[in-house]
């Protein structure tokens, strides 16, 4: 293999990655501790290394060079030379082909074996040993991409206001694999998700923003493949700029852009769930695939005075070191790429607390938060944090800076407990329904900062929440030890499916109660795909490895109750859209909030303190202004297993029951009495007669 230095010139160190132009390709890669970097070029099938070129220049910790005449489409990787000294955090091994952190596309998959590990796996010295096996034949390669060739055809971003935003969490393959309207060759692909029937369906529900589980390139873990399973969710990123090729259709990477444009044409935003907190390289015994072999000590947080070992605040073996300016740059460059080049509208950050960590702990003014907050591109897209990790002080609900929304698990847990009629939940439930002002009403943050959710990819579906007391994850091959055990669920008498009509009726009503609470609460609602018609995972609450019927959304042969629930969901979303009073935008909007007890009076301090007093009424009213819709609404909640008479407060023009979860056919009924009997386990929405 020749080391053809004569073929390469200095190039530009500021253009990280492999950047083509009309004269050739510029290569630049950060490594503060490397001694030499070789660029490796491969045959079209990726099997043969055809040329190895030493990068000639090193500027500001960036190795760089320009190869004249090279064109887009070429496959490449790197070999990085330097000390192999794990005890001091250095793990260079030029026998390992490394993926460019800035690669825009990856070709091929990992063929797992000894070659991906920089040490000899069966050695008694473990990672202190050194392995000379060449990993190139068994590794994906980067592909040089020219993004300028795609025609966006005047794509316009929907720019949905936060107060109108409704997230719909789903999975590219899981949502399309069984969809009868999607052509078979497009199922499981970006193009399949962007199919007109899918876009029309999402739009028909009234949803504004589709949130995709990770689509950055990720491998299937060897231990899962050994069990005949796969990494379905994708929370194990290896390429922060490259789409997961497993979701490619006939148009390849262009299919992702086609999908985004299709949703935009339908007025729907595309939000990406992103995983910048860790990578697929694991801990000291993990493989060497990219960052670990490029500059381990810079890319990862290592233990103080024990640099051989990794800080594991993520629970996945390693933690990305966003305190390093070049690593922080990589993350923000990646976000800007997806926003500017791929037209993505926002991001949900997995284990987002990690990104706010500095060596001394979580900091609202961390380098990452400051960089994003002042960035002219990123500060204008939707930013949603999962505000926890497993490290010290890792639970940060309410702790993210202004401009961010957060997954609010306080909402999830409280609303689940309330509808199980748990004593003592009413005060907390009241705060959650009103947007969790006790958590978010500070520093000018708005009610939308609370992303309200009852279910998500991680945990029970809505159907399973009311059908199972325990998780049933046996199919995952971990003896049912994986997944959460604290689900706050209830099966109402039988574990799993039942033919008992009474039990089915209770479960169906509880689903409606959950959905009605979600869409009538202030904050930003998030709906898990399929919950609108009662999708089940048969009690599995951790489908991360289930690329199968268990996790795929089933669209055919649904019971009549499924369509009833879907229409109920549509109606709730439509009401929220039509009436601004149901989606509060500001804590200082002059809205009047009053809580009532069943006796008709305002809730007293003593009643708030009564643990068993869980039936309650919420009245929200405002002066009639320019905002559309009603000015006076009353929501009554009864989680008890018995009916409760409720004396209604006086209202100009009386009250009209808009909908009730107890009877799908009872809509827009004018009440003749000031007493309303709340059926057991039910919710009713009423409006005053003064305004329609």
MOMO-V311205 format. One line per field, one symbol per residue. ss: DSSP state (2 for helix, 1 for strand, 0 for the rest). psi: psi as a letter, one per 40 degrees, with the letter a starting at -180 (. if undefined). burial: + if it has 24 or more other ideal C-beta (glycine too) atoms within 12 Angstrom, else -. A space follows every 10 residues. Layout:
# MOMO-V311205
ss->???
psi->???
burial->???
This chain:
# MOMO-V311205
ss->0010222110 0000001111 1001111111 0000011111 1100000011 1111001110 0111111100 0000111111 1001122201 1000000100 0000011000 0002220000 0000022200 0000022200 1110002220 0000000000 0222001111 0222220000 0002220002 2220022222 2222200011 1100011100 0222220000 0000001111 1110222000 0022222222 2222200011 1111000000 0000000000 2222222221 0110011111 0000000001 0000222222 2222222222 2000011110 0222221100 1100002222 2222000222 0111100000 0000000000 0000111122 2222222220 0000022222 2220002222 0000002221 1110000000 0222200000 0002220000 0000000000 0000000000 2222222222 2222222222 0001111100 2220000000 0022200000 0000000002 2222222222 2222222202 2200000000 0111110000 0100222220 0000011111 1000000000 0111111100 0001111000 0000111111 0010000011 0000111100 0111111100 00
psi->higgddeiid aheegiahhi aeeahhhhhh hdeieihhhh iiideedhhe ihhhheihhf ehhiihhiei iieiiiaihh iahggddeeh fhheehhihh deheihhiih giaddeheih deidebeeih hehhedeeii iihhhgeeeh heffhhidfh ideehhihha hddddedehd ehideeheid dddeiddddd ddddeeidhh hhiheihiih idddddefii gddegfidhe ehiheeeiad ebdddddddd dddddefhih hhhigediie eaadeiihdc ddedgddddi hihhegedii hfeeeedihh gedhdddddd dddddddddd defieiihhh fdddeehide ahhdfidddd dddehdddee ihhhihfiae ihfehfheei iieiiihged ddddddddee fhieeddddd dddeefdede gifeiidedh hhidiadhai iddddeehdi igfdeeffff eiiiegefih efdhhaiieh dddddddddd ddddddddee iiahihhhhd deefiiffeh egfdeggidd eihhdifiid dddddddddd ddddddddhd eeghdiefee hhhhhiidee iihiddddeh degehihhhh iiihadiiai ehihhhhhei eiihhhhiii iheaihhdii edhdegifhh heiehhhhii giihhiiied h.
burial->------++-- +-+--+++++ ---+++++++ ++++-+++++ ++---+--+- ++++++++-- +++++++--+ -+++++++++ ++-+-+--++ ++++++++++ ++++++++++ -+-++++++- +-----+--+ +-++++++++ +++++-+--- ----+-++-+ -+++++++++ +++++++++- -+---+++++ +++++++++- +++-++++++ ++++++++++ ++-+----++ ++++++++++ +++++++++- -+++++++++ ++++++++++ ++++++++++ ++++++++++ ++++++++++ ++----++++ ++++-+++++ ++++-+++++ +++++++++- ++++++++++ ++++++++-- -+++-+++++ +++-+-++-- +++++++++- +--+++++++ ++++++++++ ++++++++++ +---++++++ +++++++-++ +---++++++ ++++++++++ +++++++++- +++-++---- -+++--++++ ++---+---- ---+++++++ ++++++++++ ++++++++++ ++++++++++ +++++++--+ +++++----- -+-+++++++ +++-+++-++ +++++++-+- +-++++++-- --+---+--- --++++++++ ++----+-++ ++++++++++ ---+-++++- +---++++++ ++-+------ +----+++++ +++++++++- --
